[in-house]
């Protein structure tokens, strides 16, 4: 996935560079020396971004700088008295810096998002308090130190159960950080413990250079009291069911949802954990009360969140289909780069509340 993403962005950068050259030379009659100077500056800032935070950051810097410079050049055509075009590159650099700083601040400014959802499968007034974390991508913007802080915040809310919905770890996560974070997450106090489903990055299935592997991650989770439920159904305290799904990008032949719930009592609340928000209509039809997912990041950077909304039935937030509810989080961390624009970093608290007598 990362390789495909990087190739697409690099192709985009090449086309933008060609356009940049032709547009500037023909539209503004710039000399070759000025163009070369601009290209060198663009390349320099891109390389700085790559060296500081990797390829994705470098490419994002290039794209923002390109369009910022283009913006001031365009404004310069209509406000010639201000001579914006003469300083377009400097102004573009300043605007890029501001945008990047805002993006970094937004990525690190983790919010608490709360939802209240009702079900007729619980006694009126009965409550189940759920804490949900997904998409930490440990090491990109969030470290074990940050996780310890948010774990304490969550524990103060006295949740009944803690649900970890994939991509807590990342291909680039260091083994030591994974071990520390497993301890922290396993230590969160709740009534029914902590449950975990894998995302598409947790065990670094597509990265031969990662320090992590499935056996290592699984061993650390289990020894710290974290229950891993992939394609498994668990009845909690004879009260409600958890159905954990294998991430579809890891297992294309994962167990059918029908088989996972064929023997359960559907008069009890059913909560599905699936890293990617898939098959929502199927879940609604099968009598599921709540599905929890992440993965989308709400696409992390605007305007991508407008596009991801066309791909998934629910790309972010709460969506209700009859008595079925889907909650998709944008994630507590970020992927690829510690930048968010037009989206938020969050952990989620959900209260499932009985709305009438059984």
C-alpha positions in Angstrom: 0.0 0.0 0.0 2.7 2.5 1.0 4.8 1.7 -2.1 1.8 2.3 -4.4 0.9 5.5 -2.6 4.5 6.7 -2.9 4.7 5.9 -6.6 1.4 7.7 -7.3 2.6 10.8 -5.4 6.0 10.8 -7.1 4.3 10.6 -10.5 2.1 13.6 -9.5 5.2 15.5 -8.4 6.9 14.9 -11.7 3.9 16.2 -13.7 3.6 19.2 -11.4 7.3 20.0 -11.9 6.9 19.9 -15.7 3.8 22.0 -15.5 5.6 24.4 -13.2 8.4 24.9 -15.7 6.2 25.4 -18.7 3.7 27.6 -16.9 6.3 29.9 -15.3 8.4 30.3 -18.5 5.5 31.0 -20.8 3.2 32.9 -18.5 5.7 35.1 -16.7 8.6 35.1 -19.2 11.0 34.0 -16.6 14.6 33.3 -17.5 16.0 29.8 -17.3 18.2 30.9 -14.4 15.2 32.0 -12.3 13.3 28.8 -13.1 16.3 26.8 -12.1 16.6 28.7 -8.9 12.9 28.1 -8.1 13.2 24.4 -8.9 16.2 24.1 -6.7 14.3 25.8 -3.8 11.3 23.5 -4.3 13.6 20.4 -4.4 15.5 21.6 -1.4 12.4 22.0 0.8 11.1 18.6 -0.4 14.4 16.9 0.5 14.3 18.7 3.9 10.8 17.3 4.5 12.0 13.8 3.5 15.0 13.9 5.8 13.0 15.1 8.8 9.9 12.9 8.5 10.1 10.7 5.5 8.9 10.5 1.9 5.2 11.3 2.5 6.1 14.5 4.4 8.5 15.6 1.7 5.9 15.2 -1.0 3.2 17.0 1.0 5.7 19.9 1.5 6.3 20.0 -2.3 2.6 19.9 -3.2 1.6 22.7 -0.7 4.6 24.8 -1.7 3.7 24.4 -5.4 0.1 25.4 -5.0 0.9 28.2 -2.6 3.4 29.7 -5.1 0.9 29.2 -7.9 -1.8 31.0 -5.8 0.3 34.1 -5.3 1.4 34.2 -8.9 -2.3 33.9 -9.9 -3.2 36.8 -7.6 -0.3 38.7 -9.0 -1.9 38.7 -12.4 -5.0 40.5 -11.1 -3.3 42.7 -8.5 -0.4 43.9 -10.5 0.1 47.0 -8.4 1.0 44.8 -5.4 3.6 42.9 -7.3 2.7 39.6 -5.7 4.2 37.6 -8.5 7.6 39.0 -7.8 7.5 37.6 -4.3 5.4 34.5 -5.0 8.1 32.0 -4.1 8.9 33.7 -0.7 5.2 34.1 0.1 4.6 30.5 -1.0 7.3 29.3 1.4 5.8 31.4 4.3 2.3 30.0 3.6 3.6 26.5 3.3 5.4 26.9 6.7 2.2 28.1 8.3 0.1 25.3 6.9 2.6 22.6 7.9 2.8 24.0 11.5 -1.0 24.0 11.7 -1.1 20.5 10.4 1.5 19.3 12.9 -0.3 21.0 15.8 -3.6 19.5 14.7 -2.1 16.0 14.5 -0.8 16.2 18.1 -3.9 17.9 19.5 -5.8 14.7 20.4 -9.5 15.2 21.2 -12.0 13.0 23.1 -15.0 12.3 21.0 -18.2 10.9 22.7 -21.2 9.2 21.3 -24.4 8.1 23.1 -26.2 5.2 21.3 -29.4 3.4 22.4 -30.5 -0.2 22.0 -33.7 -2.1 22.9 -31.6 -5.2 23.8 -30.8 -3.7 27.2 -32.9 -2.7 30.1 -34.1 0.9 30.1 -31.3 3.0 31.6 -28.8 0.2 31.6 -25.4 1.4 30.3 -22.3 -0.1 28.7 -19.3 2.3 28.6 -16.9 1.6 25.8 -13.4 3.2 25.2 -12.2 2.9 21.7 -8.7 3.5 20.2 -7.6 2.9 16.6 -4.9 3.9 14.2 -2.2 4.9 16.6 0.5 4.0 14.0 2.9 4.0 16.9 6.0 6.1 16.1 4.6 8.4 13.4 3.0 11.1 15.6 2.2 9.1 18.8 4.8 7.5 21.1 4.5 5.3 24.1 4.8 8.4 26.3 1.7 9.9 24.6 -0.2 6.6 24.9 0.5 6.6 28.6 -1.1 10.0 28.9 -4.2 9.1 26.9 -4.5 5.7 28.8 -4.7 7.7 32.1 -7.4 10.0 30.6 -9.4 7.0 29.4 -9.1 5.2 32.8 -10.5 8.3 34.6 -13.7 7.7 32.6 -14.1 4.3 34.2 -15.0 2.4 31.0 -16.6 -1.0 31.2 -14.4 -2.3 28.3 -11.5 -1.0 26.2 -11.6 -1.9 22.5 -8.5 -1.5 20.2 -9.6 -1.5 16.6 -6.5 -2.0 14.6 -3.3 -0.3 13.5 -2.1 0.4 17.0 1.3 -0.5 15.6 2.9 0.4 12.3 5.4 -1.0 9.8 7.9 1.5 11.2 7.2 0.9 14.9 10.3 -0.1 16.9 10.1 -3.3 18.9 10.9 -1.6 22.2 8.1 0.9 21.6 5.7 -1.9 20.8 6.6 -3.7 24.0 6.1 -0.5 26.2 2.8 0.3 24.6 1.5 -3.2 25.0 2.2 -2.9 28.7 0.5 0.5 29.0 -2.6 -0.6 27.1 -2.8 -3.8 29.0 -2.8 -1.9 32.3 -5.8 0.2 31.6 -8.4 -0.7 34.2 -11.9 -1.6 33.1 -14.7 -3.9 34.1 -14.2 -6.4 31.3 -10.7 -5.8 30.1 -9.1 -4.9 26.8 -9.9 -6.5 23.4 -7.9 -6.1 20.1 -8.4 -6.8 16.4 -5.6 -6.4 13.9 -5.5 -3.7 11.2 -3.6 -3.8 8.0 -0.3 -2.4 9.6 -0.1 -4.0 13.1 2.0 -7.0 12.2 3.8 -5.3 9.2 2.6 -8.0 6.8 3.9 -6.2 3.7 7.2 -4.8 5.0 10.2 -7.1 5.2 12.3 -4.4 6.9 10.0 -4.0 9.9 11.2 -4.9 13.4 7.8 -6.5 14.1 6.1 -9.7 13.1 2.8 -11.4 13.9 4.2 -13.8 16.5 6.1 -11.1 18.3 3.1 -8.7 18.4 0.6 -11.5 19.5 2.9 -12.7 22.3 3.3 -9.2 23.7 -0.4 -8.5 23.6 -1.4 -11.7 25.3 1.2 -11.6 28.0 -0.1 -8.1 29.0 -3.6 -9.3 29.3 -4.9 -8.0 26.0 -7.4 -10.3 24.3 -6.9 -10.7 20.6 -10.1 -11.7 18.7 -9.7 -12.1 15.0 -12.7 -13.9 13.4 -13.9 -14.9 16.8 -17.0 -14.3 18.8 -16.9 -13.8 22.6 -19.8 -13.6 25.0 -18.9 -11.1 27.8 -20.5 -11.7 31.3 -23.5 -13.4 29.6 -24.5 -9.8 28.7 -23.2 -8.8 25.2 -21.2 -10.2 22.4 -18.0 -9.0 20.8 -17.3 -10.2 17.2 -13.7 -9.6 16.2 -13.0 -9.6 12.4 -9.7 -10.4 10.7 -8.7 -7.4 8.6 -9.7 -8.1 5.0 -6.4 -6.8 3.6 -4.5 -9.5 5.6 -7.1 -12.3 5.0 -9.1 -12.1 1.8 -10.7 -15.5 2.8 -11.7 -14.5 6.3 -14.6 -16.2 8.0 -18.1 -15.2 6.8 -20.0 -13.0 9.2 -22.9 -15.5 9.0 -20.7 -18.3 10.4 -19.4 -16.1 13.2 -22.9 -15.3 14.6 -24.9 -18.4 13.6 -24.9 -19.8 17.1 -25.3 -16.6 19.2 -28.4 -15.2 21.0 -29.3 -12.1 19.0 -31.5 -10.9 21.8 -28.3 -9.7 23.5 -26.3 -6.7 22.2 -23.8 -7.5 19.4 -20.7 -5.4 18.9 -18.5 -5.9 15.9 -14.9 -4.8 15.7 -13.6 -4.5 12.1 -10.7 -2.3 11.3 -12.1 -1.3 8.0 -15.8 -0.1 7.9 -17.1 -2.8 5.6 -20.3 -4.8 5.0 -22.4 -2.3 7.0 -25.6 -3.2 5.2 -24.9 -6.9 6.0 -24.3 -6.1 9.7 -27.5 -4.1 9.9 -29.5 -6.9 8.2 -28.0 -9.5 10.6 -29.1 -7.7 13.8 -25.8 -6.2 14.9 -26.2 -3.2 17.3 -22.8 -1.5 16.9 -19.8 -1.8 14.6 -16.6 -0.1 15.5 -13.9 0.7 12.9 -11.0 3.0 12.0 -8.7 2.8 9.0 -10.0 5.7 7.0 -8.3 8.5 9.1 -11.1 10.6 7.6 -8.3 10.7 5.0 -6.2 12.8 7.4 -5.6 15.7 4.9 -8.3 17.8 3.3 -9.7 17.5 0.6 -9.1 13.8 0.7 -11.8 13.4 3.3 -14.3 14.4 0.6 -13.0 11.5 -1.6 -12.9 8.8 1.1 -16.5 9.6 1.8 -17.3 8.2 -1.6 -15.5 5.0 -1.0 -17.0 3.9 2.3 -20.6 3.7 3.4 -19.4 5.4 6.6 -16.0 7.1 6.4 -16.1 8.9 9.7 -18.4 9.4 12.7 -21.7 7.9 13.6 -24.0 6.4 10.9 -27.3 4.7 11.8 -29.2 2.2 9.6 -32.4 1.2 11.4 -31.3 -0.2 14.8 -27.7 -0.6 13.6 -25.0 1.9 14.4 -21.6 2.3 12.8 -18.9 4.4 14.5 -15.7 5.1 12.5 -12.9 7.0 14.2 -10.3 9.2 12.4 -7.7 7.7 14.7 -5.6 8.9 17.6 -2.5 9.0 15.4 -1.5 9.6 11.8 -0.1 7.5 9.0 3.0 8.4 6.9 3.4 11.9 8.3 2.6 13.8 11.6 0.3 16.2 9.8 -3.5 16.6 9.8 -5.4 19.2 7.9 -9.2 19.5 8.1 -9.5 16.4 10.3 -8.9 15.6 14.0 -6.9 13.1 16.1 -9.2 11.4 18.6 -10.0 8.6 21.0 -13.6 7.7 21.3 -15.9 7.1 24.3 -19.3 5.4 23.6 -22.2 4.8 25.9 -24.5 2.1 24.8 -27.8 2.7 26.7 -31.0 0.6 27.0 -33.9 2.6 25.7 -36.8 0.3 26.8 -37.4 -2.9 28.7 -36.6 -6.2 26.9 
